[in-house]
Amino acid sequence: MITITVCIIYDQEISEENAKAKACHDQILEVMSNNGYYPNRLGIQSMQSIPTSSCFYDGFMKKIKQFIDPKDIIAPGRYDNRHNWPN
């Protein structure tokens, strides 16, 4: 197992720095995911960046989510791979 902690430090008072920091974050996430290093924690701005996984896993997670939380009350959209779930 490998753990990598990345801090993107910038001056929030400089307006264009927010966009640069987000672009840096997104590029790091993409490069790491493409190389098999997946995040264990994401900020709310990155929930849609959860990498795809096997169809079996996604289907299994969908069934668990529907069983435990049929009304989708618990943390909707958080660590949610629904965009990859089979119909």
C-alpha positions, -999 to 999 in steps of 0.1 A, spaced: 0 0 0 12 35 -7 -2 67 7 5 101 -9 -6 134 6 -6 163 -17 -10 199 -5 -17 226 -31 -7 258 -15 -16 291 -31 -27 326 -23 -66 327 -24 -65 365 -24 -52 364 -60 -84 356 -80 -68 335 -108 -50 313 -83 -82 294 -74 -86 282 -110 -49 273 -113 -51 253 -80 -82 234 -92 -66 226 -126 -35 214 -107 -57 192 -85 -77 178 -114 -45 170 -133 -29 152 -103 -61 132 -98 -63 122 -135 -26 112 -137 -27 92 -105 -60 74 -114 -48 66 -149 -18 49 -133 -39 29 -108 -35 51 -77 -71 59 -67 -81 84 -41 -93 72 -7 -108 106 1 -122 134 -22 -135 169 -17 -170 177 -27 -157 194 -59 -143 160 -70 -171 135 -64 -177 131 -101 -141 121 -105 -144 87 -89 -128 63 -114 -148 36 -130 -145 1 -117 -157 -33 -128 -193 -38 -138 -197 -64 -111 -185 -41 -84 -207 -12 -95 -238 -35 -97 -230 -49 -63 -226 -14 -48 -259 -3 -64 -277 -32 -48 -262 -25 -13 -271 12 -16 -307 5 -26 -311 -20 2 -296 2 29 -309 36 17 -338 31 -7 -349 67 -5 -313 80 -11 -312 100 21 -277 91 33 -250 114 17 -265 116 -18 -237 122 -43 -209 116 -19 -185 89 -29 -211 79 -54 -202 59 -85 -238 60 -97 -228 75 -130 -211 42 -137 -238 19 -124 -255 -4 -149 -292 3 -153 
